[in-house]
Amino acid sequence: MEEKPVKNILIFGDSNTWGYDYLTYMPETGDAQRMTFEERWPGRVQMILGNEYRIIENALNARTNVIDDPYFPLRHGLNSLKVALDANAPLDLVVIQMGCNELKHMFNRTAGMIAFGVEQLVNACKTQYYNYPAPKVLVIAPAPTHPKIGEMIFGFSFGPDAYAKSCQFSKEYAAIAERHGCGFVDCAPLNFEINTLDGLHYSKGDHAKLAPVVAEKIKEMLG
């Protein structure tokens, strides 16, 4: 019996895909360590889906959609995604969870403008590499930040308006998915606990909530 070809899935995201573990935050350096593969949601998705699917993680702390951050160089998402699409071709699906880092008040972006940046990522996925079909795309709307993120350790960067903007991601990202025929997952109804240290990063429990929802959507999209 002929084996089914493995389905290749690129998961593209920022620190909440990378697995930033706020419980290991070190004030002296401003860094935190990474959750294990089995703890962060892409790894959990791999374990749920099994060996008929291959998850390719491409996540980076402080990554933005289409803006260069002067404090975190080489984090421009669109540029990185184009390289990843080329390097990992052929791909059956690209999963995108991006946008939270552009909530930083220095960027002065509305939720709609941030979502428009995500739309540029979706458009990039329509390019064909090496005559392979363009991959399908699954868009994930990130969970809203903690309501008091402006008062927490990264508040100097995100400011008081980040929470209100993040609450608009569900609507804005859903519209992108509909326009482009993408799959869509919304983190907001999953009721993440979003920690009270930085107000931005998901807990291990949040990763565990997200993984089965994403895995089910992937199976729905790829059969």
N, C-alpha and C positions, 0 to 999 in steps of 0.2 A: 504494500500500500504506500502510495506516494505521500511524503510528509508535506504538511502545509507550510508555506514560507512564513518565516517569522515576520511579524508586523513591527516596524521600527517607529518609535514614538519619541520625538524630541520634546522635552519639557523645559521651557524657557522662562526664567523668572529672576527674582531678586532674593533678598535675605529670607523671606518667608517661604521660599522654595529651596534655598540653600540649606536651611535648617538652623538658623541662628538661635542659639539656646541662651535666652536672657538669664537663666538661672546660673550661668557661668560667667556673667558679666564681671569684668575686672576694671574698677574705677581708675586704677593707676595707668592703664593703657587705653581704656575706652573700647576694648575688644571683648568678644565672647567666643566660646568654642562652638563647634558644630554638633548637632544631633547626629546619631549614628544613622546609617542607611536604613536600618530597620525601624527607626523612630520617625524620620522625616517622611512627609507624605509621598514624594516620588518613589521612595524605596518601598513603602507600604503598598503603593499601587502595583509595583513590580511583583510583590509577593502575592497579591490578590489575583493578578492576571495570569501568572505562571509563565512558563518558558515558550509559549507561543507568541509572546510579545517581548520586545526589548526596549526598556526605558533608557533613554539617553538624557542624563541630567546636564543642563547648562544654566547654572544659577550663580549669581554674583551679588554680594552685599553692596548696597548703595547704587545698584544699577538703575538707570533712568530709561525712559522711552526714547526721546529724541533730543534731549538736552545734555550738554556737556557740563558736568559739575566741577567747578574749579577746585573743590576740596577733595574730590575723589576721581582722579583721572582714569581714563580707559573704561568708563562705565556706560558709554553711549549704547543704548540697547539696540537701536536699528542697525548700526554698523556691526555690532557683535552678532546679531541674528543673521545677517546676510552671510557672514563667514560660517556660522554654524550650519546653515541650510546647505551651503556648498560642501562643507567638510563631511557632513553626515548623510548626504544623498546616497541612495534613495530613502525618502521618508514617507510613511503612510499618514502620519498625523503630527501636527505641532500643537502643543498645549502652551498657552500664554497666560501667565498670571503676573501682571506688571501694573505699575502706576503709583504705588504708595510713596516712592521717593520724590515724585514730582509734587507732592503735597507741601514740600518745604516752602516756607513763606518767601525765601529769596527768589524763587522762580516765578511767583505771582501768577500761577496758572489756575483757572477755574476747573471744576470737575469736567466740564465739556471739553476744554482744551487738553486735559490729561487723557481723556478718552480718545480724542482725535489722534493723539500720539500712539495709542494702542492700535488705532485703525491703520496707521502707517506700518505697524508690525504685521498686521493681518495682510495688508497688501503685499508686503515683501514675500510672504509665504506663497503667493501665486506664481512666483517665478519658477520656471522649469529648469532643472540642472541635468545636464548630460542626457537630455531627451527622456527623462523619467517624468511621469505625471506629477503635477504639483500636489503637495499633501493637503489633506483636509486640515481644518483648524478648529480647535476648541478654545474658547475664550473663558477665562475665569475672572469674575469680579471679586477683587480682594475684600476681605472683611473690613467693616468700618474700624477705624482706630478707637482707642479708649476715649470717652468724651473729654477727659481731662489731660489729654496728651500734652497740651501746651504748658502744663505745670510739672511735667515729669522730666526725666534726665535728658531727653532729646528735645524738650520743649523750646529751647533756644533756637533750634533749627526748624521745627515744624510749626511753631506758633499756635495761636488760639483758634485759627479757622480751619485747621486740618480735619478735625472730626466732622464738621458740617459738610465739607467737600467730599470726604470719604463716604458719607451716607448717600451721596448721589451716584456712586459708582454703579450700583445695581441697575438703575434705569439707563444710564449712559452706555454701559457695556452691553446690556441686552439689545439696545438699538443697533450697535455695531454688529453683533452676531446675526441679527435678523437681516440687516442690509447685505451682508456678505455670505449668508447661508452657512454660518459657523455653528458648531455646537456651543452650548452656554451652560456654565455652572455659576451660581451665585452663592458666595460664602455667607452673606448676611443672614439668611434664614437658619443657618447651622448654629447660630448663637455661640460663637467662639468666646472664650473667657478673656482674651486679650489682657496681658499682664498689667500690673499696676506699677511696674518699675519704669518701663519706657513707653508703654501704651501703644506699641506698634507691632510687636512680634507675637507670633502664635505659640501657644504652649504645646507640649507633646500630645496632650489630649485633643487640641485643635487639629493637629496634623492627623491624628487618628480618626477624627470626624470627617475630614475632607477626603481622605484617601478612598474609602468605598464609594463615595458619590462620584468622584472622578473616574474610578475604575469602571463603574456601571455605565457612565456616559461614553467612555472609550469603547466598551463592548458594543454599545448601541450604535456607535458611529462606524465601527470597523467590522462588526459582525463576527 
